[in-house]
Amino acid sequence: MIAIRLNLLLLLADRRGATAIEYGLIAALIVIAMMSALSGLGGGVGGMWTNLSSTAQSSM
């Protein structure tokens, strides 16, 4: 019984897992921000390529 309590106390005192989870959450937030920014830019770039294509077709 003492060994179980000792192991539980050691697990509660260990902060490496919490740090890894925090870094994972930060990385996930950065990826979500990048995806939303790129999706916002995607529509403008798509319109640019459509405009370029129609200009090239009309000039030929």
N, CA, C and O atoms as CSV, one atom per row, in Angstrom:
chain,resi,resn,atom,element,x,y,z
A,1,MET,N,N,0.819,-1.198,0.000
A,1,MET,CA,C,0.000,0.000,0.000
A,1,MET,C,C,0.860,1.258,0.000
A,1,MET,O,O,0.507,2.252,-0.634
A,2,ILE,N,N,1.972,1.221,0.698
A,2,ILE,CA,C,2.867,2.382,0.752
A,2,ILE,C,C,3.506,2.626,-0.610
A,2,ILE,O,O,3.724,3.772,-1.004
A,3,ALA,N,N,3.808,1.532,-1.336
A,3,ALA,CA,C,4.427,1.672,-2.655
A,3,ALA,C,C,3.465,2.359,-3.635
A,3,ALA,O,O,3.896,3.167,-4.457
A,4,ILE,N,N,2.198,2.052,-3.553
A,4,ILE,CA,C,1.206,2.672,-4.441
A,4,ILE,C,C,1.107,4.164,-4.143
A,4,ILE,O,O,1.080,4.987,-5.058
A,5,ARG,N,N,1.052,4.502,-2.873
A,5,ARG,CA,C,0.989,5.927,-2.504
A,5,ARG,C,C,2.237,6.669,-2.957
A,5,ARG,O,O,2.158,7.800,-3.437
A,6,LEU,N,N,3.391,6.024,-2.802
A,6,LEU,CA,C,4.640,6.655,-3.223
A,6,LEU,C,C,4.654,6.888,-4.728
A,6,LEU,O,O,5.068,7.952,-5.189
A,7,ASN,N,N,4.207,5.905,-5.490
A,7,ASN,CA,C,4.151,6.067,-6.943
A,7,ASN,C,C,3.167,7.155,-7.353
A,7,ASN,O,O,3.451,7.922,-8.273
A,8,LEU,N,N,2.034,7.236,-6.700
A,8,LEU,CA,C,1.058,8.286,-7.015
A,8,LEU,C,C,1.618,9.672,-6.696
A,8,LEU,O,O,1.412,10.616,-7.459
A,9,LEU,N,N,2.313,9.793,-5.593
A,9,LEU,CA,C,2.917,11.079,-5.243
A,9,LEU,C,C,4.006,11.474,-6.237
A,9,LEU,O,O,4.145,12.646,-6.585
A,10,LEU,N,N,4.775,10.487,-6.689
A,10,LEU,CA,C,5.808,10.781,-7.693
A,10,LEU,C,C,5.185,11.214,-9.015
A,10,LEU,O,O,5.699,12.113,-9.681
A,11,LEU,N,N,4.081,10.580,-9.396
A,11,LEU,CA,C,3.407,10.974,-10.639
A,11,LEU,C,C,2.818,12.377,-10.537
A,11,LEU,O,O,2.857,13.139,-11.503
A,12,LEU,N,N,2.282,12.714,-9.391
A,12,LEU,CA,C,1.722,14.053,-9.214
A,12,LEU,C,C,2.810,15.125,-9.221
A,12,LEU,O,O,2.568,16.252,-9.654
A,13,ALA,N,N,3.992,14.784,-8.749
A,13,ALA,CA,C,5.080,15.753,-8.696
A,13,ALA,C,C,5.776,15.914,-10.043
A,13,ALA,O,O,6.446,16.922,-10.268
A,14,ASP,N,N,5.632,14.945,-10.940
A,14,ASP,CA,C,6.306,14.991,-12.244
A,14,ASP,C,C,5.576,15.958,-13.168
A,14,ASP,O,O,4.381,15.795,-13.415
A,15,ARG,N,N,6.279,16.957,-13.678
A,15,ARG,CA,C,5.662,17.990,-14.518
A,15,ARG,C,C,6.022,17.851,-15.991
A,15,ARG,O,O,5.597,18.681,-16.795
A,16,ARG,N,N,6.786,16.835,-16.374
A,16,ARG,CA,C,7.193,16.708,-17.772
A,16,ARG,C,C,6.013,16.450,-18.689
A,16,ARG,O,O,5.966,16.976,-19.801
A,17,GLY,N,N,5.061,15.647,-18.240
A,17,GLY,CA,C,3.892,15.364,-19.062
A,17,GLY,C,C,3.039,16.600,-19.285
A,17,GLY,O,O,2.502,16.799,-20.375
A,18,ALA,N,N,2.913,17.424,-18.268
A,18,ALA,CA,C,2.127,18.656,-18.386
A,18,ALA,C,C,2.790,19.610,-19.367
A,18,ALA,O,O,2.108,20.278,-20.144
A,19,THR,N,N,4.106,19.676,-19.335
A,19,THR,CA,C,4.826,20.556,-20.260
A,19,THR,C,C,4.646,20.082,-21.689
A,19,THR,O,O,4.446,20.899,-22.588
A,20,ALA,N,N,4.711,18.784,-21.916
A,20,ALA,CA,C,4.528,18.246,-23.262
A,20,ALA,C,C,3.119,18.543,-23.770
A,20,ALA,O,O,2.942,18.875,-24.942
A,21,ILE,N,N,2.131,18.429,-22.911
A,21,ILE,CA,C,0.749,18.726,-23.313
A,21,ILE,C,C,0.603,20.205,-23.647
A,21,ILE,O,O,-0.081,20.558,-24.609
A,22,GLU,N,N,1.233,21.065,-22.870
A,22,GLU,CA,C,1.160,22.504,-23.146
A,22,GLU,C,C,1.788,22.831,-24.490
A,22,GLU,O,O,1.227,23.609,-25.262
A,23,TYR,N,N,2.955,22.243,-24.783
A,23,TYR,CA,C,3.585,22.479,-26.085
A,23,TYR,C,C,2.701,21.953,-27.219
A,23,TYR,O,O,2.617,22.573,-28.279
A,24,GLY,N,N,2.054,20.831,-26.999
A,24,GLY,CA,C,1.151,20.293,-28.014
A,24,GLY,C,C,-0.033,21.208,-28.263
A,24,GLY,O,O,-0.445,21.394,-29.408
A,25,LEU,N,N,-0.583,21.780,-27.206
A,25,LEU,CA,C,-1.704,22.712,-27.369
A,25,LEU,C,C,-1.277,23.988,-28.083
A,25,LEU,O,O,-2.018,24.516,-28.912
A,26,ILE,N,N,-0.091,24.481,-27.768
A,26,ILE,CA,C,0.419,25.682,-28.445
A,26,ILE,C,C,0.612,25.399,-29.927
A,26,ILE,O,O,0.244,26.218,-30.768
A,27,ALA,N,N,1.189,24.238,-30.253
A,27,ALA,CA,C,1.391,23.876,-31.658
A,27,ALA,C,C,0.052,23.746,-32.382
A,27,ALA,O,O,-0.074,24.170,-33.530
A,28,ALA,N,N,-0.947,23.163,-31.719
A,28,ALA,CA,C,-2.267,23.016,-32.337
A,28,ALA,C,C,-2.903,24.380,-32.596
A,28,ALA,O,O,-3.523,24.580,-33.641
A,29,LEU,N,N,-2.760,25.315,-31.666
A,29,LEU,CA,C,-3.314,26.657,-31.877
A,29,LEU,C,C,-2.620,27.380,-33.028
A,29,LEU,O,O,-3.267,28.098,-33.791
A,30,ILE,N,N,-1.314,27.192,-33.155
A,30,ILE,CA,C,-0.584,27.816,-34.265
A,30,ILE,C,C,-1.056,27.244,-35.595
A,30,ILE,O,O,-1.233,27.987,-36.560
A,31,VAL,N,N,-1.262,25.933,-35.657
A,31,VAL,CA,C,-1.732,25.301,-36.890
A,31,VAL,C,C,-3.132,25.784,-37.246
A,31,VAL,O,O,-3.417,26.045,-38.414
A,32,ILE,N,N,-4.003,25.905,-36.257
A,32,ILE,CA,C,-5.363,26.390,-36.522
A,32,ILE,C,C,-5.328,27.824,-37.034
A,32,ILE,O,O,-6.067,28.166,-37.957
A,33,ALA,N,N,-4.482,28.664,-36.451
A,33,ALA,CA,C,-4.366,30.051,-36.917
A,33,ALA,C,C,-3.833,30.103,-38.342
A,33,ALA,O,O,-4.303,30.903,-39.151
A,34,MET,N,N,-2.853,29.256,-38.654
A,34,MET,CA,C,-2.304,29.239,-40.010
A,34,MET,C,C,-3.346,28.760,-41.017
A,34,MET,O,O,-3.444,29.307,-42.115
A,35,MET,N,N,-4.121,27.747,-40.648
A,35,MET,CA,C,-5.139,27.244,-41.559
A,35,MET,C,C,-6.214,28.289,-41.830
A,35,MET,O,O,-6.666,28.432,-42.966
A,36,SER,N,N,-6.621,29.013,-40.809
A,36,SER,CA,C,-7.644,30.034,-41.029
A,36,SER,C,C,-7.103,31.184,-41.864
A,36,SER,O,O,-7.826,31.731,-42.697
A,37,ALA,N,N,-5.843,31.561,-41.656
A,37,ALA,CA,C,-5.252,32.632,-42.450
A,37,ALA,C,C,-5.095,32.206,-43.906
A,37,ALA,O,O,-5.375,32.989,-44.814
A,38,LEU,N,N,-4.655,30.985,-44.132
A,38,LEU,CA,C,-4.469,30.510,-45.502
A,38,LEU,C,C,-5.793,30.321,-46.221
A,38,LEU,O,O,-5.879,30.553,-47.427
A,39,SER,N,N,-6.827,29.904,-45.501
A,39,SER,CA,C,-8.123,29.761,-46.159
A,39,SER,C,C,-8.684,31.132,-46.540
A,39,SER,O,O,-9.372,31.257,-47.553
A,40,GLY,N,N,-8.401,32.145,-45.751
A,40,GLY,CA,C,-8.822,33.499,-46.097
A,40,GLY,C,C,-8.095,34.023,-47.317
A,40,GLY,O,O,-8.678,34.730,-48.139
A,41,LEU,N,N,-6.831,33.681,-47.438
A,41,LEU,CA,C,-6.057,34.109,-48.605
A,41,LEU,C,C,-6.368,33.281,-49.838
A,41,LEU,O,O,-6.187,33.750,-50.962
A,42,GLY,N,N,-6.833,32.057,-49.642
A,42,GLY,CA,C,-7.082,31.153,-50.760
A,42,GLY,C,C,-8.112,31.676,-51.739
A,42,GLY,O,O,-7.959,31.493,-52.946
A,43,GLY,N,N,-9.146,32.313,-51.254
A,43,GLY,CA,C,-10.173,32.843,-52.147
A,43,GLY,C,C,-9.637,33.958,-53.024
A,43,GLY,O,O,-9.968,34.029,-54.208
A,44,GLY,N,N,-8.821,34.822,-52.466
A,44,GLY,CA,C,-8.250,35.911,-53.256
A,44,GLY,C,C,-7.287,35.423,-54.315
A,44,GLY,O,O,-7.264,35.953,-55.426
A,45,VAL,N,N,-6.497,34.426,-53.986
A,45,VAL,CA,C,-5.549,33.875,-54.948
A,45,VAL,C,C,-6.283,33.128,-56.045
A,45,VAL,O,O,-5.891,33.195,-57.210
A,46,GLY,N,N,-7.353,32.410,-55.683
A,46,GLY,CA,C,-8.146,31.699,-56.683
A,46,GLY,C,C,-8.761,32.671,-57.679
A,46,GLY,O,O,-8.799,32.388,-58.876
A,47,GLY,N,N,-9.242,33.808,-57.201
A,47,GLY,CA,C,-9.796,34.822,-58.093
A,47,GLY,C,C,-8.736,35.410,-59.000
A,47,GLY,O,O,-9.016,35.731,-60.155
A,48,MET,N,N,-7.516,35.554,-58.490
A,48,MET,CA,C,-6.423,36.081,-59.302
A,48,MET,C,C,-6.115,35.129,-60.454
A,48,MET,O,O,-5.914,35.576,-61.583
A,49,TRP,N,N,-6.074,33.802,-60.182
A,49,TRP,CA,C,-5.775,32.839,-61.230
A,49,TRP,C,C,-6.914,32.778,-62.248
A,49,TRP,O,O,-6.661,32.580,-63.436
A,50,THR,N,N,-8.142,32.942,-61.813
A,50,THR,CA,C,-9.272,32.966,-62.744
A,50,THR,C,C,-9.182,34.179,-63.647
A,50,THR,O,O,-9.413,34.079,-64.851
A,51,ASN,N,N,-8.847,35.322,-63.074
A,51,ASN,CA,C,-8.697,36.539,-63.857
A,51,ASN,C,C,-7.555,36.403,-64.850
A,51,ASN,O,O,-7.682,36.818,-66.002
A,52,LEU,N,N,-6.449,35.831,-64.421
A,52,LEU,CA,C,-5.298,35.638,-65.314
A,52,LEU,C,C,-5.644,34.692,-66.442
A,52,LEU,O,O,-5.239,34.919,-67.582
A,53,SER,N,N,-6.388,33.628,-66.149
A,53,SER,CA,C,-6.786,32.684,-67.166
A,53,SER,C,C,-7.711,33.311,-68.194
A,53,SER,O,O,-7.546,33.078,-69.392
A,54,SER,N,N,-8.673,34.095,-67.756
A,54,SER,CA,C,-9.605,34.736,-68.704
A,54,SER,C,C,-8.892,35.784,-69.542
A,54,SER,O,O,-9.218,35.965,-70.715
A,55,THR,N,N,-7.918,36.479,-68.952
A,55,THR,CA,C,-7.147,37.456,-69.733
A,55,THR,C,C,-6.309,36.762,-70.786
A,55,THR,O,O,-6.202,37.239,-71.916
A,56,ALA,N,N,-5.709,35.629,-70.418
A,56,ALA,CA,C,-4.893,34.890,-71.386
A,56,ALA,C,C,-5.773,34.332,-72.501
A,56,ALA,O,O,-5.364,34.340,-73.662
A,57,GLN,N,N,-6.968,33.850,-72.176
A,57,GLN,CA,C,-7.869,33.304,-73.194
A,57,GLN,C,C,-8.352,34.397,-74.140
A,57,GLN,O,O,-8.478,34.158,-75.341
A,58,SER,N,N,-8.620,35.570,-73.627
A,58,SER,CA,C,-9.127,36.649,-74.478
A,58,SER,C,C,-8.028,37.215,-75.376
A,58,SER,O,O,-8.323,37.727,-76.455
A,59,SER,N,N,-6.786,37.134,-74.956
A,59,SER,CA,C,-5.708,37.704,-75.762
A,59,SER,C,C,-5.257,36.731,-76.861
A,59,SER,O,O,-4.548,37.142,-77.780
A,60,MET,N,N,-5.642,35.480,-76.791
A,60,MET,CA,C,-5.224,34.519,-77.821
A,60,MET,C,C,-6.148,34.488,-78.958
A,60,MET,O,O,-5.936,33.732,-79.906
